[in-house]
Amino acid sequence: MNATIRPVGLSHDYRTNCWEAKCECGKFWRPPTTMYATQEIECPKCGRRYVARYNDTPPVIMPVALPDCTPSAPVSRPDAESDTAIK
């Protein structure tokens, strides 16, 4: 299931559009309105984060790429009793 976003009308002050987003988990929600062309939004159900691009035709939301936090090599730390430890 793909994440989607669509306009649902004007905000109460008529300055911005209201949007309805649908997450990959199936949750529908209305992100906060903004005057910016892009915005980072988060699903209230599962916590996935997306970047909403409102000026694209049609508007799209794309998942935010999280950094890979797995170390590529083990980190070695000197023991307290080794020759390299500060005494």
N, C-alpha and C positions, 0 to 999 in steps of 0.2 A: 504494500500500500504506500503510495507516494504522499508526501506532504503537499498541501495546497493552500492557497490564500485567494480570497475573492472580496470585492467591495460589497458592502451591504447598505450603503447610504451615507448621508452627511452626519457629522457630529452635531451635538445640540446647539453649538454656536455657529455652525455653517462654515467654519474655517478649515476643517480637515475632513477626510473621509473616514468612515468606520469600516473595519475589515473583520472578516471571519477566517480564522486559520484552522486547518485540520492537520493534526500531527500523524506521524506514521503509526502511532499506537491507536489511532482512531478517535482521539479526543478532539472536539470542536471547541474553540474559545475565541474571544475577541481581544486581541492585543491592544495596548494603549494607543491612542491616536497620536500622530506626530506630523510635523510639517516637513520632516526630512525625507529624502528619496529612499534612504535605506535605514534599517533599524534592526537591532538584535532582539529577538523575542524568544521566550522560553515556554515550553508546554507545562501547564500547571499540574498535569497528571504524572508524566514520566520524567520531566526535567530536561528533555532534549532541547538543545538550543539551535536556533536557526537565524539566518540573515534574511530579512524580508526586503525585496527590491520592488518597491511600489511603482516605479516609473517604467518597468519593463512591460512589454505587450505580449502576452498577458502577464500580470504581476506574478512573481515567483518567490518561493522561500527555499533556501538551500541550507543543508546542515552545516553547522560550524565545525570545522576540523579541529579536534582536540589534539594537543601535542602528545607524542608517544613518550610515556614516562618510564618505559622499561629500559634499564641500563644495558648498554651493548657489551660491556665487560664488567666483571666483578671489581668492586672498589676495594683496594687493599689499604688497610690501616695498620700503622706500626703498633706493636704491642708495647705495653709500658716497660717491659723488661728487655726489649731489643736494643741493639746498638744505635739505632736511628732515633730512639725516643729522647726527648729533651729531659735532662736531669737537673 
